[in-house]
Amino acid sequence: MKKGVCAGVTLVELLVAMTVASIIGTMILQMVIDFQSRILIEISRNDLQDRAERLIRFLASDIRDAAFLLGPVPQVAGGTSLALVHDSLTGDPMEFLPFSILADDHSDDDDRLTIVKAVSFAPALRLAQPVIAGEADLVLNRRPNRSPGSTRELQPGPEAINHLVLASHRLCYAVQLAGQSLQLAQPLVENIPVGTEVLGVRAYSYQLDPFTTSNRLRRDDFTSRAILDDAVDGMQFEYLLGDGSLTHQPARPQDVRGVRISLLVRDLRPDRNYTNETVYKLGNRSYGPFRDHYRRSLVSELVEVKNHGL
């Protein structure tokens, strides 16, 4: 009688199979890790570019409206210069704003820019009754908002938000009493019809402040200092004049017809396989080489300031 044949694998065959499977598994795992790494790098690049483009679009939209309803030189009724209390700075200093575009060029540092313009409220503030020249009391269609912070609409002085402008002419008026019956510090110089929109005079300043390994981009509206982004390595402004030339510091701010904004935005996450050796040219200053593992995006846009020449 024949013995039965025992079917199976030897220990050596099992070890060989396990070794082959382990090698194949390691190769596949490494391919998956590399693929995921490339995907994350691509996502990071796209996120960096999106952030940079969103920032410059925001600044461009804001700066494009500089001088709205005010012209290049804001005029206060009574002949005084426009001055706003800078509530967001220590000591609440008074700042004089003789122009709607105030350039602050630094060849060895980041630029700063302050703009002045009129802003509408939502819902709009309008005159509920007509006003004749020489009067200083306005009756509004609603009471101005008095919420804390920068959402306040009109306040009596001294405040950063204590001036208004009427849509029918470009003179600024200081506010003495802010309620549904609004009292001005100066009498109106012309008749104002019912339904005329009342807008607030606002100043906005853009600057970079040091923060960890990069800079914070801030928008200061003289009542609060909002953070727009935590990783901006450079900011420069250039000014297009009426004769078509570009300058870094206009001698006559009223001649500015456009502003070129340049931002150097840094990635939020480092890439250990990347070393940044690039030298970036923004305006009249060079940035880098940083020799770190962060990618950066340089974005620039020339914005026409359409209200500034009026």
Steps between C-alpha positions, in 0.01 A plus 500: 500500500645841389542782748311826423699792348516798740436826304636827649790743508829475675623752751753631248228559240287679758790725599574577135134588435486721808821676396372564147166626635682724746717651224200557274300647790785735590528614138125560476495682835787724392321575173184589695698724738679673210171547318336647812801726552475631143127557543557691826772712338268581210216586740738721697611679182141559394407622849797739500403644162134530603595683820728738314237579237227551761719742694591712201139504379391625843760777507428594139127528566562723802762723340303535176239704691749737665379862495139395432282813535796687651742557214878495544496767775223452758337833584331560834227764517639804677842465339664271758712199406357151533627348825387170653575350838694176453310295757686177422838644605615547857410845629240562227719746306347754263613450141471761227399366158565773243475260203282204407810296414784518752807307382767390747794357304784310670783388271644277774169379642142424402285787375189633668197662346208696645191586297197716577156456345127521566316175575131415479313340787268202480217577499578842359474811716296769323353839575136470604451874452661759270758735653578853390840669503599638840325228702696246703227251599418201281207263545589146389284212385636286785719527806874438436638169625686530830629145540850460650807492282535591135133423423404838647379733228513858630612631836560848641865608531760432596466174309654337195149477354370849570490646147242457227457600139179550304463334162408829331832674575850418620539706816557316830310595814594419859226343712408655836193294585418163343142389521210482260525879521863561402678818605803623307790710628478725192192629316427366153636714219223408252146367486466122528184328369306230683621145434867599464727223624721564803835319491777463754855630448745216565876454499666162438867423551688191372823380657702190593579421863763242609345168602697179582707419188303724263278812508135566560316706242269741683221731389458777754174696475601734788264318739638143475795325337368199309738219401467414132772232492767357731769418240589790269874556453487821296277787390583789269295774330579695185299800382394574143493875435295696250795521260528120485810468719537272803644619829550355846428824687285755314599862560141603430257233623217669308673400174463126571275320251577140590674281758703189427474255790766230541478227765735214585290233669657203680364147521359395837680163500866425420605244239811316623594402145500861379750778566406854403799674338293752302557876520170686461481856366212710634495869416832651607600217734630143465396217733701181551660263448327355806671158481217335689244234410205731435357567157396856419273667248562848360181671383464849359212711367472855368178657624343807341388745770216641294371747761836651584530727198153651536 
